[in-house]
Amino acid sequence: MNVLFLGGGKRLSLAEHFQRAAALEGISLNLFRIELYEQVAIASVAKVFKGPCFDSPEFRSYLWAVVESQGIDVIVPLMDSATVVLSTMANDLSSCCHCVVSEDDLCRMMQDKQLADEWFKAHDIPVPTSD
């Protein structure tokens, strides 16, 4: 299984959890990352691709190229900006891989911390005070 993380280059422990879970299930796992910089902590367990910012016009075609060239099975965004762009591409990417992402409108709302706070409160989800 080939898993691509978008951003969050310091989340080494998450990648290690994926590796342990795959080992327990007997799954061969390859981890990949798209980051702004190649020198990130995650590079010790994942192949890192230096790519454009998630909100740049070049990112969509770059992501497609990585997905196709590496045979990516699952994409996991780890930053708000990555979640937003992936949510807009998820339907198209579904023909070749699974995107772990919510609908676009919800992702955009969660990217805006004030809107997210209002949404949580409207749905009776406890949140820390923002005062």
GICOR-V545325 format. One record per residue. N is the residue number from 1. RES is the residue in one small letter. PHI is phi in whole degrees, 0 to 359 (NA if undefined). PSI is psi in whole degrees, 0 to 359 (999 if undefined). Layout:
N:RES:PHI:PSI
N:RES:PHI:PSI
This chain:
1:m:NA:136
2:n:249:117
3:v:246:131
4:l:248:121
5:f:264:141
6:l:252:110
7:g:77:185
8:g:70:44
9:g:302:345
10:k:267:1
11:r:273:56
12:l:299:319
13:s:297:325
14:l:297:315
15:a:298:320
16:e:295:324
17:h:296:318
18:f:301:317
19:q:297:316
20:r:296:317
21:a:297:318
22:a:297:317
23:a:298:318
24:l:297:327
25:e:269:358
26:g:71:31
27:i:259:130
28:s:283:124
29:l:236:132
30:n:240:129
31:l:252:139
32:f:226:155
33:r:221:146
34:i:249:123
35:e:224:163
36:l:285:334
37:y:230:146
38:e:280:334
39:q:271:81
40:v:231:158
41:a:304:323
42:i:295:343
43:a:299:342
44:s:287:341
45:v:231:355
46:a:222:147
47:k:284:126
48:v:257:129
49:f:255:124
50:k:281:118
51:g:229:178
52:p:286:166
53:c:303:148
54:f:298:330
55:d:265:9
56:s:278:154
57:p:298:335
58:e:280:344
59:f:297:318
60:r:302:310
61:s:291:326
62:y:296:315
63:l:299:315
64:w:303:316
65:a:298:318
66:v:293:315
67:v:302:313
68:e:289:316
69:s:289:331
70:q:256:358
71:g:61:47
72:i:294:133
73:d:262:325
74:v:220:138
75:i:242:130
76:v:236:110
77:p:279:141
78:l:237:10
79:m:222:151
80:d:305:314
81:s:295:327
82:a:290:322
83:t:297:317
84:v:297:310
85:v:294:321
86:l:295:324
87:s:297:330
88:t:280:344
89:m:252:351
90:a:303:317
91:n:298:316
92:d:293:320
93:l:287:342
94:s:298:343
95:s:289:342
96:c:230:342
97:c:203:168
98:h:260:130
99:c:255:121
100:v:274:86
101:v:202:152
102:s:275:181
103:e:297:153
104:d:304:315
105:d:297:322
106:l:290:320
107:c:297:318
108:r:295:321
109:m:295:318
110:m:290:337
111:q:289:330
112:d:268:107
113:k:299:327
114:q:292:314
115:l:296:321
116:a:298:315
117:d:302:315
118:e:296:320
119:w:295:315
120:f:301:314
121:k:296:319
122:a:296:335
123:h:255:19
124:d:54:39
125:i:258:118
126:p:299:136
127:v:224:153
128:p:297:152
129:t:294:145
130:s:255:16
131:d:279:999
